[in-house]
Amino acid sequence: MSSSSSSRSPNTPVKASSSKSAGTRPFTPEQGSEDEEDDTLLAEDPLHSEPTERASSKRKQKATSNFATRFLSSPFSGSRPTTPNSPSRSSPRRRRVPNAGTDQYFSAAGESSLQDGKDANTLDWNVEGPGRRVGYDDLTAIDWIFEYAKERQRLRVLYSNAVGLLGYVRRLADASQIWLILMATGIATGAIAAGIDMASDWLGDLKTGYCHSVDGDGRFYLNKVFCCWGYDSMAQCHDWSPWSSAFGIHARAGSYIIEYIFFVIFSIAFAACASYLVKTFSIYAKQSGIPEIKTVLGGFVIRRFMGAWTLVVKSMGLCLAVASGMWLGKEGPLVHVACCCANLSMKLFENVDSNEARKREVLSAAAASGISVAFGSPIGGVLFSLEQLSYYFPDKTMWQSFVCAMVAAVTLQAFNPFRTGKLVLYQVTYHTGWHGFELVPFAILGVIGGLYGGLFIRLNMRIADWRRSQTNPFIKSPVLEVVAVALATSLVSFPIKFMRAQSSELVYNLFAECIDIVDDQLGLCKSGIANTGVIFLLFISAGLGFVFATITFGLYIPAGVLLPSMAVGALYGRAVGLIVEVWQREHPNWVAFANCEPDVPCVTPGTYAIIGAASALAGATRMTVSVVVIMFELTGALTYVLPIMIAVMISKWVGDAMGKRGIYESWIHFNQYPFLDNRDDGTMPDVPVSQIMTRFGDLVAITATGHTIRSLRDVLREHACRGFPVILDQDSALLLGYISRTELTFALSSATSSPRSLNPQTECHFTHQSLGDATMTLDLRPWMDQTPITLNSKSSLQLTATLFQRLGLRYVLFADNGVLAGLLTKKDVWYVLNEGEEGRVGTGAGVLREEAAGEQRGLLGDSEEEGDVGVRRGDRRGSVG
């Protein structure tokens, strides 16, 4: 929004680019008639006229109406009640001399708000208004205040015109649109989640074998569980055939090698296909999408991020990525899938789709449905959206999130993808409680979870930074990098039985009690000395899973971090549980175990697994309440809420000691998305905003008069600014308003096209011209924000940043006694709060002037050769984004 110039000092007055100077028009006979008209208008000033009726303090009686007049009156009759502020049709109107142009602006002032905001041919103008808007460019911020004001105006017009029975129907139809969108989103999310579950399970089992008809019931399209349905042990199932049996190899060594080879080949093939889909068809489908969703909900615009093609690629890629056996999850990406469904559903309803603020309320509710089907936790999904994602979450959005999450969960339950009645595979039930001495190992699990989260974030950010550096050999071949990671993961995972299993299956076996495990293929329920090897293998698997999850999150593949974190936490949690169980069994008479009953198991290792999973999830994401509720809904055991709360609390404390940002906030900061958290209580520089703002001498401002269409286009071509302050003239610099680049470009383009077809030399103005001819000049006041948020230049940075965070502002203008002093944008504030150095604060030029332009960051800024456009550091220079 600003442009720095080396030849202009900060004390030099602004030089607005203009090709013509404002001159005085010669006296004409018509000017005399205008003076007479002004005298007539002043003579008819209603403020100096006598009142027509005596003032009274008594309340006026309402007009009587019956049932027919209230409910059967036509909304198209045009009859409107007469109010003191709206003169009746029979009231005399002032007579004035017609003047081309002025009558077009001030006639039908009440109807101007109903006209299309993009129709440049309707010359409406609301005095002291925010101006008309065309839309928002890609990678820019929305105007929350304008969007909500537009919605209030729409409702006011709707309710004023909706009279009678048809009016009530119209109001009901308008109010029901949001609920139709939410129900459609919930149904679509539940159906897609069920399809992903079934497809990923079948593809994942395909790595180890296939189903065929031996006993007469097997089909190739069945996974291992459905193929062997009804058998207590896999050894009894003859319909499932490993790949070694398919090739007629029955030797132990030969079978192991063949199955190893097929496992690696299928893992690489699935991962490569998923990455290729993302790289070729929709780059927005990579990773989890939660950092970008959080940024979008904060008011940022990312075009095509939630489009139909992204939904298709994300869903197909998730099936392949989960089946590949890499350390990733589908829970985070399902939030992106749900938001895509909501975005497509909103396109059917213009009233919602055309308002960016309302769209973000719907997306907040849709995010809750994604977590609802991911964990089988509708309430946890609502709290996840509230605690982790949403920027603005009023009470109505909470109710909408609840409905959307419930519909999604009911839909998933109706599909019943696992044929067990469970929403997710790793839902378990516990039959025993916990004892007081177990609070100590629970607290230890909380410490381990905090350490895991802090180390995971630091290592993942180091790898992400290396991945974008020139030392990365895969910087131009992201698909090849995915293949390399998939190869390493499959080679290491197959020999270790805990890592060979699918993540959902692994988490279920770690959570479950031994009495509920029918076929203990992982050997978790061994007793005696055999537990020693299992404990060691659990810790080894947790360490390797930590490494692979750190490397995998950030690749060109749909990948979440929630389930891998839960798996790592469940592994070390189960190991700690087994240690405590062995300790209690070997020393039953110790004083700490005095409350244990002799014939009842005193320690349940599965509970340690779920508490470890909660601690790891809290350490990585820094979530608290939503994690506790999700784990409670997974187990259904109210008894274990207190231990989970203790572990989550300690995990967050330890994690915060290593860094305040969670994994999603760290990726937002790494991608340099201009997200200002309105719940951030961090410290900020105690300096006046005058040391941070872009000062008047460095701004490119536009004068109110003296411009032509051609000169304004020259300004747009010479300065890549997102908007321009409008001042009265070069000398006084009196602030009149602000016009963004999008609106100015659209207004100039519309004026020179049909039907107006103005000449490029046509004069343009931003103030009222009493002698101007609207057919021969271009009035840009309808496109200018005449009521921008302004502050005094002596204001503190704390106050300014609070306004940006709480109100979601795009920019703030600073004026002293009405004279423009400077400007500050959202991206400037983001930079100061996140990366500003104390030595650079106080330059008075937005502290961004020395940054090299063109450095690509963000979701699309990984490869400069691909032509992707990311959030650039140089674009922050005075731009309103």
Order of alpha helices (4+ residues) and beta strands (2+ residues): alpha-alpha-alpha-alpha-alpha-beta-alpha-beta-alpha-alpha-alpha-alpha-alpha-alpha-alpha-alpha-alpha-alpha-alpha-alpha-alpha-alpha-alpha-alpha-alpha-alpha-alpha-beta-beta-beta-alpha-beta-beta-alpha-beta-beta-beta-alpha-beta-beta-alpha
